[in-house]
Amino acid sequence: MTVVSVSMPDSLLERLDEFAEEHGYTGRSEVVREASRNLLGEFEDKKLEGRDLMSVVTVVFDHETSSAEERMMRIRHDHEGLVVSNVHNHVGDHYCMELFILEGTLEDISTFVGKIRATSDILSVDYSVVPIDDFGATLAE
């Protein structure tokens, strides 16, 4: 097996080690391998390919210590055909939350989420993907 070196903040490494111990993993490598498989498989759902999709993406960052807000604005403008709506809120004393509503293909949504995840200083990225045509079937029943 190939050995890889990964840089991460000490606080994340501590959380990773705690998670491995609490959940019975043999070590951090096993956790990272599983997380990598899950991340790579996220957008490989064959049932979603070729369909019109709706997605809600929630992003949290610390506005006092990052330029993430400016990066969110650039990503939104780069994908204006995908972004149906965008809400920016202040949460707590120094956090911001961006909420994006997207409508597009699996590939477009995957690219958008990937760009956000690749932005430094992002604290949390959460999303859901739903086929739009599922709503028509539900309403017809």
N, C-alpha and C positions, 0 to 999 in steps of 0.2 A: 504494500500500500504506500502511495506517495505521501510524504510529509509536507504540509503547507504551513507557512507562517502568516498569521492574521493579526492586524493591529486593531485594538479596541481599548476604550477607556477602562481604567481599573474598576470602576463601579459596575460596568457591564460584565466584566470578567468575574467579579465576585458573585453577581447574580447568576451567571452561568454555572459556576461551581456549586452554589447553593441549590440550584435547580437540579443539577446532576445528582447530588447527594440525596435530596428529598425524594426524588422519583426513581431511585435505584439504577441510574446509569453507571456504567463502569468508569466514566470520566467525561471531561468536556468534549473530547473528540467525538464520542458517540452522540452527544447532544447536537453538536454542530453538523454532523453527517445527517441526522434525522431532520434537522431544521432546513438544511440545504435541499434534501429530497422534497420536503413539503413545499418549499418556496418554488422550486422548479416545476412542481406538479400543479401549482395553483391554477394556472391558466391553460391546462391541457385537457380540460373537460370537453370531450368530443360532442356532448349534447349541446354545447353553447356555440360551436363553430358555425359560421354562416348565418347566424340569427341576429336580429336587431336586439340589442341589450340596453338595459338601464343599469347604472351603477351609482352608488353613493359612496364617496370617498371622504373620510374625516381625517384631518391632519392637525396635530398639536405641536407647537414649538414655543420656545421662550423668546419673546420679542426683545428682551433686554440684552441678550447675549448672542444674537445671531442675525444674519441677513436673510433668513429663511422667508420672511414676508415678501421681500423683493423677488426672490426666486419663485415663489408661488405665483406672483403676478406674471412673471415671464412665462412660466409653464402654462398658465391659463390662457395667455394671449397666443402662445404657440399652438394651442389646441382649441382655438375658439369655435371650430366646427363641431367639436366633441362636447364641450362644456355648455350645458343647457342653463345652469345656474351656479352661482358661487356666493357664499355667505362668509363674511369674516366677523368673528366675535372675540371679545376679550373675555378671558376666563381666569378667575383668581387675580392675584396681584400683578403677575407679569407673564401670563401665558396668552397665546392666541390660538384660536381654532379656526381652520378653514374647512368649510363644507362644500364639496363639489358634487354636483349632480351631472352625470354624463349620459349621453345616448350615442351608441355606436357599436362597432364590432368588437369582438373579443381581443383581437390584435391591437386595436386602437386603445382600448381601456387598459390592457396589459402594459403597453408602452407608457401611457400616462402615469399609472401607479408606479412603474419602475423608475421613472424620472423623479417622482416625488421621493421615493425611498432612497434614491441616490443623492438627495440633497442633504448637505451636512447640517447638523444641529436640529434635525427633526426628532422629536421625542416619541411620537406615535403616529402610525398610519393604519387606519382600519377601513375596510371597504366591503361592499356586498355587490353581487352581480345577479341580475334577474332578467330572464328573457321577456321582452315586451309582449310578445304574442301569447305568453301564458295568461295575461290578464284578460284577453279576449275569450280564451277558452273557459276561464273561470266565470266570467260574466254570462256566457252563453248557457251555462249549466243550470 
